[in-house]
Amino acid sequence: MTRLRRASDQAEAGLPSACRIALAAGCALALLSFGLRGTFGLFTAPLSEARGWDREVFAVAVAIQNLAWGIGQPLAGIAADRWGASRVVALGGLLYAAGLAAAPFADTPLLLHLSVGVLTGLGMGGASYITVMAAIGRMAPEAKRSWALGVATAAGSLGQFIVVPLGQALISAYGWNIAFLLLAAMGAAMPLLALGLRGDVPPEQPQTDMQELERGSWAIIADAFRLPSYRLLVAAFFVCGFQLAFITIHMPPWLADLGLDPSVAALGIALVGLFNVAGAYAAGVLGARRSRRLLLAGIYLGRALAVAVFVSLPVTPVTVMIFCSVMGAFWLSTAPLTSGLVAVFFGTRHLATLFGIAFLSHQLGSFLGVWLGAAIVSATGSYDMAWWLSALLGIAAALLHLPIREVPATSRVRFA
């Protein structure tokens, strides 16, 4: 811990003032965006019971949300790379808050899928920590970039620790519908915080780079996929999305089915966020000094082992807290390492776009994790198969990172 603290002090001292402002605003945005997203699993049971719907209705809405977020993220990245992140994040924050505010009035599955699913998902694409991290990664000096990305990721985890218990408290005190409106009011602060990212202005391109710009973002993406290491990274990030979405959405109702109080799930998810503050920050610091691909392989193996041990033991409040604490250390620690590898491959000029494409893979995994979890429990009456699938995918993701080469891409397109 002393080494990490010393590295933190040295890194912060070397940041330009504009980057410090962006980092502060970005941390607040990540805290809100990720924290609000972490509350959705808490609404599964009360909303379904109030509407008289099967749980799969709400699960499909969240699955659509993840898919909409994944589709919107590359588009938000392209816009942020061209015009800066501030306006993109502000618009995304408005859509995010609007989707939350509309949820209590969605009295049919279709309206729920449009509000919690499409509207909120597209808002996340603009106001997500992914867009924020790309802006910070572009503004931070190369020597400080991994550290800054780790700080921003840790802030998102802290949001999960703070906002999820608050969400459960609001549901218990005022009901799920009023809780949605109060969380929407919190989300409405995101467009104001986006003003802190105004320093993220893409640099002027010399005339010799105009041919690259004229070719367009889709041509740049096509060039990126010619790099085998990028393809492996994108494929492995799919697994991250599957695991995170499955646990966030399905662990609360699973624990309720086992007879545990709803507060156990809320506290467990909060602990995931708390322990990932340290995990994500450590990943950012270590990513500047150690092999990112090996760190990522270790993280996915750690997740697989944690899941396998957890589902093999009797489920009690104690084992839930231990599992969530361990899983939290690995939770978002993949993000600064994955985005850092994208920057190693291609530079930072198109970081929001190319990391956004990787995140689309992440969200396809999230969609499958949420939808398949609901489908498996509906078909078998148990989540066991889904838990073991999550563990096996973690092993697969670890293996995918081993052939990755941590060197810049050589291409006729200049990414930097």
N, C-alpha and C positions, 0 to 999 in steps of 0.2 A: 504493500500500500504506500510506503514511503517513496518508492521509486515512481509509482504512478502519480503521486502528488507532485513530486519534483518535476516530472515530465510535463504535467499540466501547467505548472507555473511558468516553465520555460516556453511552452507553446503559446500560451495566452499573451505573454510579453511580446511575442513577435508578430502579432496580428495588426494589420492596419485598422484605423478607427472605423472606416466604413464596414469592414468585415466584422468588427466587434458588434456594431449596431445590428447588422444582418444576423449575426449569430444569436444575439439576445432575442430579437423578434422571431427568428426561426425556431428557437427553443420553445417559446411560448406557443407558436403555431403548432409545432409538433405535439406539444403537451395536450392542447385542445383536440386536435384532429384525431390523434391516436387514442386519447382517453375517451372521447365520445364514442368512437367505434367499438371500444372494449365493452360498452354497456349493453350492446344489442342482445347478447345471450341471456341477459337478465329479464328481458321482456318476453322471451319465448313462451313460458308457462302462463303468466298473467294475461297477456294479450290473447293467446289461443283460448284460454278458458272463458274470457269475457265475450269473445266473438263466437264461441262454440265451434271453433275450427280445429282441425287436426294440426299437430305441430308442424307437419310438413309444409303447410301454407306459409308460415313465418320463415321456415328454413329456406324455402324456395325464394322468398323475397330477399333474404340476406345473400343467397347464392347469386341472384340477379345483381344485387348491389356489388358484390365482388367482381362479377363479370363486367358490369358497367364501369367500375373503377379501373379495371385492367384495360378496357378499350379506351377510356378517356385519358389514361395516364400518358401514353405516347403522344396523343394529340396535345395535351397540356405541355409535355416536354418540348415538342416542336415549337409551340407558341412561346414558351419561356426562353428557348434558345434564340429566337428571333427578336423578341420584344422585351425580354426581361421577365422575371418571375412575379413582380409585384402585382401587376394587373391580372395575371392568370390566377394567382392565389386569392385575390380579392373576389373575383367572380366565382371561383370554386367555393369559397366560404359562404357566399350568399346562397348558392344552390344547396350546399350541405345543410345550412340552417333551415332553409325552406322545406327540404325533405323531412327533417325531424319534426318541424311544426305541422306538417300535413299528416303525419302518421296517425294521430288520435282520431282524425276525421275519416280515415280509410275504413269504410264499413263493408267493403267487399274485397275478396282476394286480389282482384285486378287493381284496385286503388292502392292496396298495400304494396303490391309489386311495383307500382309506378312511383310511390312516395319513398318508402324505405329502400326499394330496389333501385330504380332508374335514377331518380332525382338525387338521392343521397349519394349513390355510387358515382355519378358524374361529378358531383361536388367534391367528393374525396379525390378524384383525379386531379382537380385543380389545386385543392388546398392540402394535399397530402404531404407528409414528411418527405416523400420522394422528390417532389418539386422543390421543396425547401432545401433539401440536402444538395440538389444539383446547383442551386444558387450559391450556397455556402461553399461548395466544392470549387466553383468557378472563381469566387472572390478570394479564397484563402490561398496563401503562398503554398507552393508544392510541399515544402518541408513541414507545414502545419496542417495540411489538408486532412490526413487520416485522423489526427486528433480532433479537428473541428467536426468532422463527420460523426465521430464517436460521441461527441458532446451532444450534437443535435439528436442523434438516435436515442441516447440515454434520456433526453428530455421527453421524448415520446413515451418511453417506458414509465417515467415518473408520472406522466399524465394518466396512464392506466392505473397506477397505484392510487392516485388521488381521486379521479373521476368515477371509477367503477364503484367503490364503496359509497360515494356520494349518490350515484345513480340508484343503488339499492336502497339507500336511505330515503330518497325522494319517492321511489315506488311504494315503500312501506308506509310513508307518512301521507302521501297525497294520491296514490293510485298511479297506475302505469300511464294513463292519458295525460295527466298534469305533469308527470315526470318528463314525458317527451317534450312538452312545451317549455319547461324550465331548462332542459338540456339544449333545446333550440336557441333559447336566449343566450346561453353561454357561447354557442357556435357563432352567433351574430357578431362576436368580437373579432373574428378572424379577418374580415376585410380591413378593419382598422390596424391590426397588427401587420398586415401585408405592406403597410407604408414603410416599415423598417427594411424591406427588401429592395427599396428603390435604387440602392447602389449596385444592384445586379443588372448592369447594362452590357449586353454583348458587345465586345470590342469592334471598332470599325475594321472592316476587312479591306486589305489592299487590293488594288485592281487585279493583281495576279490571282487572287482567290475568287474572283467573280464567277469564273467558270464552274467552280465547285458549288457556289450558292445557286447558280442557275440550274444545276442538275437536280437540286431539290433534296429534301430530307429523305424521301423514300429511296432514292438512289444511294444515299449515304448508309441507310439501314441495310440495303442489299449488299453493299460492300462489306459492312461489318459482319454479316453472316457468312462471308467467305472465310473468316478466321475460325478455325476449329475450336480454339480455346473459348471464344465468345459463345459458340453454339453449346459447348459443354456447360458453361456458366449459366446460360439461359435455361437449359434443361434442368439443372440442379435447383435453380431458384423456384421451379414449379413445386418441388417437394416442400420447400419452406412455406409456401402459401397453403398447401394442403394441410400441413401439420398445425399451423397457427389458427387457421379458420376452423378446422374441426374441433380443436380443443376449446377455443373461445366460445363457439356457438353451442356445441353439444355437451361439453362437460357439465354446465349447470343443470340441464334437464336430466342428464344421466345420474348425477348425484342425487337429484330430487327423487328419481325412480328408486334409488337405493335407500331412501328414507332419511337422507341428510337434510338439515335445515338449509334454506336458500342462502343464508348468511355465510355458510361454509364455502359455497361456490364463489360468492362475491369476494370474500377474503382471499380465496385461493388465486383468483384472477388478479387481484390487487398485488399479491405477493409476487406473481409473475412479473408485473411491472416494476416492483421495487427491486427485485434481484437483477432485473435486466438493466437497471440504471448502471450498476457496476459492470455487468457483463458486456453491454454495448460500449461503454466507455473504455473498458480494458481492451476490447477488440479493436477500437479505433487507435489506441496507443500502440498495441502490439503490432497492428497492421503496418505501421511505419518502420518496424524493425525486423519482423519475421515474415516468413512466407505466408501470403494471404491464402493461397490454395490449401496449404496444409492446415492452417487455422480453421478454414471452412470445413475441411474434411473431418477434423476433430469435433467441431460443433455438431455436425449432423450425426456422427457416431454417438456423441454424448446424448443427443435427443433420443436416438433409437434405444439406447440402453436404459434411459430414464423411463420411457414408455413401457418397455418390456418388464422392468422390475415392478413398476406401479401396478400394472394390470395382473401381475402374478401374485400380488399380496392382497389380503383383505382390505377393503376400502373403508377407512375410518377418517375422521377429521384430521388426525395426526398424519396419516400417510398422504392425504390430499395436500396438506401444507408443505410436507417435505418434497413431494413431487413438484408442486408449483414453484417452490424455491429453486430447486435444481433446474427445472425447465426454464425458469426465468433467466438464469445465467446464460442460457443459449438462445433466448427468444429472438430478439432483434439484433443480436450481435452479428448476424449474417449481413445486415444491410450496409454498414460502413465498409466491410471487407469486399462485398460484391461490387458496390459502386466504386470502391478504390481500384479494383481490378479493371473495371470498364475504363477508368481514367488512365490506367497504365497502358491498356491496349490502344486507346484512341485519343488521349488527351482530354481536355475539358471543354473544347468549343461546342461539341454536340453531346455533352454529358447527360443533359436532361432528356434528350431524345433517345439515346442508346440505352441509358439506364431505364427509361420508361418502357422500352421494348422488353427488356429483361423483366420488368415488373409486370408486364402483361402476362408473361409466362407464370409469374408468381400468382397472379389473380386467377388465371385459369385453374391453377392448383387449388386456390381458395374456393372457387366455384365448385369444383369436384369434391373437396373436403366437406363443404356444407351440405351439398345435395346428396352425395353418396352416403354420408352419415345418416341422414334422414331416411334414405331408401333402404339402407341395411337394417336399421332398427324396425322399420315398417315390415320388412320381409321376414326377419328372423326374431324380432322381439328382443334383440340384444345388440349392444354396441361392440361386442368383443371382436368381431371380424374387422371393424373399422380401426380399432385401436392397434391390432396387430399389423394391419396394412400400413398404418402410419409408421410403425417401427421398421418394417421392411423397406419402405421408401427412404427412410433416413439412411440406411446402409447403402442403398443404391446411390443416393446423392453424394455420400462420402466418396464412393468409388469414382463418380464422374469428375470430381475435382483433381484426382491424381494426375491425369495426363495434361492438365492445363499448363501452359508456358507463360510465365509472368514477364513478358517482354513486349515492347511496342509493336503494333501491327505494321507491316510493310504493305502499302497499297498505293495505287495511283491517285487516290483521294487523300488529301492532307486533313486529318481529323483535328489536329491540335489547333 
